[in-house]
């Protein structure tokens, strides 16, 4: 995966290496690891609070800032994460939900003191979804897919194979992420310089293989073993539903 902004090349890029570094006593290494982890997870946690817990954006931002300061920094939350006990994203989402619940209970207690008995559901002012983790899962899945897309484009640029990115963008990425109609093979010949529909179709097969390889590499940074990688990829696709169904073009299309 490409380097994270602000992190030197020598810094370990795998998620669990960063988790381990975040639990170290070395201040600089710890700060750097925490910064990288927060960059990866805060957007999905924010989506969880706004769309899953129905918090106003400004309130979600304040709560995330407080969670980061009080739990992640002051209480050294990341040091308690254990790869053998489950996914890191489950660990940090559970910690955030517990923090939110404690905040709501404290706010409810204050209101009950002032206004007598006020039910917690009224006191917190939060409207919960039937599946409040859905927003987090979707935001996380989109972040992983976007990272794979970005890395694929960068690899195509480095290798001088932007034709592969062009055909993948036109047939797979664009329709899945932007809802655009799939690029016709006649357009690929005209825009990307393929000699025939067969050549364009073969290039798409190569591009999809490249994408799958890169996606597995990215998922492998936080999944444990090949079986878990495959399970995680299946889960990502299930979360995003039909948005990321495989394209099976034919030369005549």
N, C-alpha and C positions, 0 to 999 in steps of 0.2 A: 504494500500500500504506500502511497506517496507520503512524504513527510508532513507531519502536522505543523501548522504555522507556529513559529516561535520555538520549536523543539529541534535541537541539533541532531544531525544524522546518527550520532553514536547512541542516542537515547533509545532504549528498547521500545519497539512499536506494538508488541503484542499486549492485549488488554491485561492479562494476568501478570505480565512483567511490570506493567505500570501499577497494578494493584499492590504487588509486592514492594515496589519502590515507594509507594505512598505510605507504607508502614515502616519505612526505614527511619533511622535516627538522623541521617544526613539531611540537613535542612534544605539545601539546594535541590538535591535529588527528589526529596519529598514534595517540595513546592512544584517542581516541574511535572512530576507524575500526576499530582492533583489537578494541575491546570489542564493537562491532556485529557484526563478522565472527565472533567467538568465540561470541556468543549464537546465531548462525545455525547454526554447524557443530559445536560441541562435542557436542550431543546425538547427532547421527548418528555422530560419531567414537567416542563412548562405546559406542553400540550395536554398532559394528563390532568393538571390542575385546572386548566381553562375549559377543556372540552369534556373531560371525564368527571371532574368535581364541580364544574360550572362556576369557578371563581372568576371574578372580573380580572382582566389582564394585569392591572396595576396591583391588585391584591395578590395574585399569583406570583408576580415578580418580587414583591416584598417578602412573601413567605419563603420563596426559594432562596433569597438572599439570607434570610434568618436561618433557614435550614443549613445552608452552606457554612455560615459562621458558627452556629451553635453545635451542630452535630458533626459536620465533616471536619471542620478545623479544630474547634475547641475539644470535642469529644473523640477525635481521631477515629471516626466511623469506619473509614476504609480499611483500617488495620484489622477489623473484625471479620472482613469478608473471607470466605473459605471456598476455594474452587470445588472441593469435594462435596460441598453441601448444596450446590445448585448454581444457577446462573447469576452472574453479577447484577444484571439488570433487575432480576426479581428481588435480590437483596436490597438494592438501593431504592427501588420503588416501595417495597414494604416499609423501609425506614422512613421514607417521606410520608407515607400514609399514616404511620404511627405518630409522626411529628405533627401532621395536620390535625389528627384526632385529639392529641393533647392540647393543641392550640385552641381548638373549638371547645373542648371541655372547659378550659380555663376561661375563655370568653363567656361561655354559658354560665359558669359559676359566678362571674362578676355580674352578669345581667340578672341572675336569680337573686343575688344579694340586693340589687337595686330595685328590681321589679317583681320580687317574690318568685313564685314558681313559674319558670319559662321552659317549655320543652326544648331539649337540645336541638331538635330539627328546626325549631323556630329561631333559636338563639344563634345558630351558626350561619344562617342565611345561605346555605349551600344546597343546590338542587342536584341530586345524584342521578347519574345514568344507571340503567339496568346493568350494564357492564362497564364500570368506570375505568377499567384498565385498557379498554379498547383504543382509546385515543393515544395512550402511551405506546401500545403495540404497533399501531399504524405509523406513528411518527418515527419510532425506532426502525421499523422495516423500511420505510422510505429513505431514512438516513443511510442504512446499509446499502440499499440498491443504488442510491445516488453516489455513494462512495465507489461502488464497483463501476458505475458508468464513467465517473471522472477519471478513475485509474485506467480504464480501457481506452478512453480518448487520449490520455497522456501517452500510453504505450503505443497507440497508433501513430501519434505525432513523432515519437522518438524513432520508430522503425520506418517512417515514411510510407505508412499504409493507411492514409486517411480515407482511401476507398473503402476499407473495411468498416471504419467508423461511419462513413456516409451511408452505406447500405444497412448497417445495424440501426442507425438513427432513423432512417426512413422506413424500415420495415418493422422494427421492434420497439425501440426506445420512444420515438415520437408518438406512435399510437398508444403505448402503454401509459406514458407519463403525461402526455399533453392532449390525448384524445384526437390526434390528427389522423386522417385516413392513411393507410399504408401506401408507401410510394410504389407506383406501378413499375414493372420491370422496364418498360419502354422509357420511363423517366430516368431510371438508373443508368441506362445506356447513354442517354443524352447528357445527364448531369455529371455522372461519375466516370464516364469513359469506358464502360464495359463493352466488350466486343459483341456480346449476345446475351439473351436472357439466361442461357445456361451458365455463362461466366458469372453473371450477377448472382445467380442462385448458389453457385459454388462458393462465391465470396461470402455470401450470407451464412452458409454453413460454417465456414472458417471463423467468421466474426462471432457467431453464437458460441462456438467452442472456446474462443478467447474470453468471452464474457463469463462463461461458466467457470473457466479456470480461475479468473480473477475473483469472481464471487466466492469461490471455495477458499481461495487464499485469504480473503478478508474475514470470512466467517471463521476460518481456522485460527484467527487471532484471539478468538474468545470461546470457541467451542472445544471440547475435550475429546480428541480422537476423531477418526474418519466417520464412525457411525453417528456421532453427535453432530458433525458437520452436515451430513445428509439430512438428519432429523431437523436441524435448524433451518436449512434451506427449504425443506418442505413446509415448515411452520411459517417462514417468511412469505412463501407463495400463498399459503392458506389465508394469512392475514390480509394480504393485498387482493386476494380473490382473482377475478378475471383480468385485472390490470396487467398481470405479468404472465399470462398464459403463453406458452411457446408458440411461435409462428412456424408453420410448415409450408413454405412456398413451393410452387411448382414452376418450371421454366415457362409454362404457357400463361402464367398469371400476369 
